[in-house]
Amino acid sequence: MASSAKLRKVLVTGAGTGFGYEVAMRLAEKGFDVVAAVEVYGQMQTLKRQAAERGVTLEVEKLDVTHEGDRRKALQWDIEILVNNAGVGEGGSTLDIPGENIRHQFEVNVTGPLLLTQGIAKQMVQRGQGRIIWVSSREGLNVNPFTGIYAASKHALEAIAESMKDELQEFGIEVATMNPGPFLTGFNDRIFQTWESWEDDPSQRLFDYAKLAFPRAQFNPEPVYATLTALAAGEVDTYRNLEPKSMIEETKKLIEAPWDKKTTDGLGERNAGIQQAFDMMPEQLRDDQDPIPAP
């Protein structure tokens, strides 16, 4: 991409763990000026120590995307590349998740990142260049039982990102999405633990969440690390970037599948995806994947 050599200042949100942590490290290793943002002050010293151990230089900042003061502070950092990675996952039936948890899901995954992006993107417009990466999910393209509210937030991001790409192209701003499938970073399994803190009446729940786990064996996250790093660095110019690539065709078929569904399909029978959540053990790495090294 023509502007990739000029863009050096990167903000990675949610850099304390998972994809954000590793991508922040790798971009720093590539020589980018990285602002690694974490949600709470308690994560800052840990990330600074980890960066020193890895031999890279990061500017570590506290940035809760739902906090107006933090978002305003970020406007002082002269960001040229924004990796919107911060997010949370809320697991449970769409009929069981309490309202406060639903609102929090959208505040963290949609409203907060969008408001942050509004300010930074307008600075990019003034410069005439910039790059915005939205870390969405395969769940932004498909849906599954017990992740409907999380998927709804990622579907919202897909709509925002695609509109934003159209709106910003005349100003020289690149926009792309990253769509990870089921990768073993701990995030997917945490989604199936959020019920433990619900403020509700457990007797009214449709399902016993103590018996559920993330319903798929998971992939080694290396493909996401590599693709997201390359995307932020301007080495990849594909708008939609789904990993693992082995799931692209399945994902496309599932996008088309609702056209053939009937309202009467499976009535009176448990959905296979729901049963899989009952049958699966947590943190299952796929048999065809290499072991994940310790951090």
Legacy VTK file of the C-alpha trace (Angstrom):
# vtk DataFile Version 3.0
C-alpha trace
ASCII
DATASET POLYDATA
POINTS 295 float
0.000 0.000 0.000
1.327 3.393 -0.964
1.013 4.964 2.484
2.354 2.031 4.540
5.919 3.381 4.731
4.695 6.689 6.150
2.427 5.421 8.922
4.401 4.581 12.069
2.416 5.518 15.212
0.135 2.624 16.208
-2.470 2.358 18.956
-3.430 -1.180 19.932
-6.343 -1.312 22.371
-6.789 -4.274 24.686
-3.034 -4.939 24.562
-2.787 -6.554 27.981
-3.718 -10.039 26.805
-4.457 -12.214 23.785
-4.279 -10.920 20.232
-3.640 -7.322 21.288
-0.671 -8.236 23.469
1.127 -10.266 20.825
0.391 -7.890 17.952
1.633 -4.903 19.973
4.872 -6.786 20.645
5.326 -7.799 17.016
4.650 -4.317 15.664
7.227 -2.938 18.091
9.688 -5.570 16.881
9.041 -4.326 13.348
10.040 -0.823 14.399
6.617 0.812 14.711
5.989 3.355 17.461
3.451 1.395 19.479
1.059 2.691 22.092
-0.092 -0.445 23.903
-3.312 0.396 25.725
-4.665 -1.594 28.663
-7.998 -1.291 30.432
-6.812 -0.711 34.010
-3.728 0.762 35.652
-2.920 -2.586 37.276
-1.988 -4.038 33.871
0.532 -1.328 33.011
3.592 -2.441 34.973
3.092 -6.057 33.958
3.041 -5.129 30.278
6.093 -2.878 30.654
7.989 -5.739 32.298
6.924 -8.192 29.603
8.039 -5.780 26.883
11.445 -5.387 28.564
11.825 -9.152 28.813
11.070 -9.389 25.108
13.504 -6.613 24.278
11.002 -4.215 22.713
9.989 -0.642 23.464
6.311 0.120 24.044
4.493 3.198 25.249
2.026 1.680 27.698
-1.106 3.688 28.454
-4.302 3.141 30.402
-7.252 3.335 27.999
-10.695 2.065 28.929
-12.614 2.567 25.688
-15.848 3.141 27.638
-14.304 6.051 29.586
-14.730 9.487 28.013
-11.670 10.912 29.741
-9.483 8.067 28.481
-10.780 8.499 24.938
-10.075 12.228 25.082
-6.551 11.527 26.357
-5.906 9.267 23.354
-6.399 12.231 21.015
-3.070 13.591 22.265
-1.090 10.617 20.954
-1.108 11.477 17.208
-2.219 7.991 16.190
-1.763 7.044 12.533
-2.794 3.370 12.753
-5.613 2.293 15.048
-6.098 -1.369 15.954
-9.493 -1.604 17.658
-8.863 -4.838 19.522
-10.351 -4.234 22.984
-13.450 -6.291 23.615
-15.306 -8.600 25.963
-17.478 -11.637 25.446
-20.728 -12.423 27.235
-21.885 -16.040 27.057
-25.337 -17.384 27.622
-28.741 -17.704 26.050
-30.234 -14.561 24.550
-33.145 -15.110 26.959
-30.984 -15.434 30.090
-28.290 -12.756 29.910
-29.219 -9.883 32.261
-29.794 -6.413 30.852
-26.744 -4.879 32.547
-24.506 -7.485 30.922
-26.077 -6.862 27.524
-25.476 -3.130 27.840
-21.874 -3.701 28.964
-21.260 -5.981 25.980
-22.257 -3.243 23.562
-20.545 -0.425 25.462
-17.178 -2.215 25.373
-17.392 -3.802 21.923
-19.304 -1.180 19.947
-20.070 2.205 21.510
-16.729 2.835 23.223
-14.525 1.801 20.270
-16.664 3.772 17.830
-16.456 6.955 19.908
-12.689 6.484 20.224
-12.426 5.978 16.471
-14.505 9.042 15.665
-11.948 11.337 17.262
-8.834 9.582 15.964
-10.249 9.131 12.452
-10.972 12.853 12.154
-7.337 13.530 13.009
-6.381 11.073 10.241
-8.638 12.964 7.842
-6.786 16.161 8.647
-3.499 14.442 7.759
-4.935 12.821 4.631
-3.901 9.298 5.591
-4.429 6.643 8.222
-5.348 3.031 8.807
-8.116 1.608 11.014
-8.345 -2.102 11.821
-11.483 -3.432 13.472
-10.902 -6.733 15.275
-14.267 -8.335 14.708
-14.800 -12.094 14.800
-16.075 -14.973 12.762
-19.072 -14.423 15.029
-19.537 -11.107 13.244
-20.427 -13.152 10.167
-22.089 -16.244 11.682
-24.033 -17.026 14.855
-24.030 -19.888 17.360
-26.030 -20.810 20.458
-24.923 -19.084 23.680
-22.850 -16.422 21.898
-25.730 -14.510 20.322
-25.224 -11.282 22.291
-21.468 -11.300 21.644
-22.132 -12.059 17.965
-24.647 -9.217 17.849
-21.951 -6.794 18.997
-19.566 -8.080 16.336
-22.261 -7.928 13.639
-22.665 -4.288 14.647
-18.921 -3.761 14.190
-19.126 -5.284 10.718
-21.786 -2.751 9.732
-19.798 0.125 11.208
-16.545 -0.931 9.559
-18.049 -1.408 6.110
-19.836 1.938 6.242
-16.694 3.591 7.551
-14.613 2.194 4.716
-16.969 3.764 2.172
-17.129 7.049 4.070
-13.382 7.466 4.555
-11.918 6.321 1.258
-12.046 9.829 -0.265
-9.957 11.074 2.669
-7.179 8.520 2.149
-8.044 6.372 5.190
-7.743 2.586 4.949
-10.271 0.468 6.865
-10.186 -3.307 7.334
-11.583 -6.044 9.556
-9.888 -8.979 11.238
-12.194 -11.950 11.804
-10.680 -14.584 14.105
-12.380 -17.941 14.383
-12.098 -20.167 17.484
-8.547 -19.670 18.752
-7.214 -20.864 22.092
-6.252 -17.634 23.870
-8.541 -18.102 26.874
-11.059 -15.569 25.555
-13.613 -18.102 24.288
-13.538 -20.075 27.508
-13.970 -16.923 29.603
-17.148 -16.190 27.659
-18.629 -19.327 29.167
-17.784 -18.203 32.724
-19.492 -14.805 32.777
-22.717 -16.292 34.136
-20.973 -16.699 37.505
-21.355 -12.938 38.140
-24.866 -12.412 36.798
-27.219 -10.540 39.079
-30.367 -12.497 38.298
-32.585 -15.267 39.595
-30.827 -18.550 38.690
-34.095 -20.465 38.993
-35.422 -18.585 35.952
-32.566 -19.548 33.630
-33.284 -21.835 30.697
-29.925 -23.604 30.974
-27.503 -24.782 33.653
-24.358 -22.896 32.655
-22.156 -24.784 35.105
-22.454 -27.719 32.699
-21.467 -25.808 29.536
-18.168 -25.115 27.805
-17.106 -23.419 24.583
-18.495 -25.883 22.016
-15.556 -26.230 19.586
-11.981 -27.426 19.764
-9.787 -24.395 19.152
-6.876 -23.409 16.934
-3.363 -22.262 17.777
-3.593 -18.430 17.534
-0.428 -17.931 15.465
-2.334 -17.231 12.167
-4.171 -14.315 13.801
-0.982 -12.897 15.259
0.673 -13.004 11.840
-2.252 -11.662 9.797
-3.260 -8.916 12.228
0.341 -7.722 12.505
0.690 -7.661 8.713
-2.646 -5.895 8.351
-1.716 -3.163 10.817
1.702 -2.804 9.174
0.149 -2.265 5.746
1.550 -5.495 4.322
-1.943 -6.856 3.603
-4.647 -4.852 1.824
-7.574 -7.275 2.032
-10.643 -5.630 3.586
-11.993 -8.773 5.299
-9.431 -11.093 6.877
-10.705 -14.348 8.349
-8.445 -16.798 10.125
-7.994 -19.697 9.970
-8.363 -19.640 6.209
-9.546 -23.250 6.356
-12.866 -21.941 7.742
-13.571 -19.411 4.986
-15.744 -21.688 2.839
-17.691 -22.983 5.842
-18.256 -19.396 6.961
-19.549 -18.350 3.550
-21.989 -21.306 3.491
-23.273 -20.427 6.952
-23.881 -16.827 5.838
-26.136 -18.177 3.074
-27.819 -20.864 5.212
-30.617 -18.704 6.738
-32.210 -18.335 3.281
-33.089 -22.046 3.414
-34.129 -22.306 7.057
-37.724 -22.966 8.061
-39.386 -21.735 11.227
-40.379 -25.342 11.944
-36.885 -26.853 11.583
-35.989 -28.990 14.601
-38.972 -28.025 16.733
-39.006 -30.076 19.944
-35.371 -31.203 19.521
-32.207 -29.837 21.093
-29.994 -27.972 18.656
-26.735 -29.812 17.897
-24.658 -26.745 18.782
-26.254 -26.585 22.210
-25.570 -30.253 22.840
-21.956 -29.741 21.807
-21.591 -27.111 24.544
-22.741 -29.690 27.081
-20.367 -32.347 25.729
-17.174 -30.270 25.348
-14.451 -29.778 27.946
-12.948 -26.274 28.361
-9.755 -25.153 26.603
-9.624 -27.904 24.011
-6.902 -27.509 21.376
-7.632 -29.187 18.063
-5.793 -32.472 17.551
-4.173 -31.174 14.347
-2.620 -28.134 16.061
0.851 -27.670 17.507
1.009 -27.084 21.258
0.795 -23.459 22.328
4.044 -22.329 23.978
3.898 -20.781 27.426
4.100 -16.954 27.454
LINES 1 296
295 0 1 2 3 4 5 6 7 8 9 10 11 12 13 14 15 16 17 18 19 20 21 22 23 24 25 26 27 28 29 30 31 32 33 34 35 36 37 38 39 40 41 42 43 44 45 46 47 48 49 50 51 52 53 54 55 56 57 58 59 60 61 62 63 64 65 66 67 68 69 70 71 72 73 74 75 76 77 78 79 80 81 82 83 84 85 86 87 88 89 90 91 92 93 94 95 96 97 98 99 100 101 102 103 104 105 106 107 108 109 110 111 112 113 114 115 116 117 118 119 120 121 122 123 124 125 126 127 128 129 130 131 132 133 134 135 136 137 138 139 140 141 142 143 144 145 146 147 148 149 150 151 152 153 154 155 156 157 158 159 160 161 162 163 164 165 166 167 168 169 170 171 172 173 174 175 176 177 178 179 180 181 182 183 184 185 186 187 188 189 190 191 192 193 194 195 196 197 198 199 200 201 202 203 204 205 206 207 208 209 210 211 212 213 214 215 216 217 218 219 220 221 222 223 224 225 226 227 228 229 230 231 232 233 234 235 236 237 238 239 240 241 242 243 244 245 246 247 248 249 250 251 252 253 254 255 256 257 258 259 260 261 262 263 264 265 266 267 268 269 270 271 272 273 274 275 276 277 278 279 280 281 282 283 284 285 286 287 288 289 290 291 292 293 294
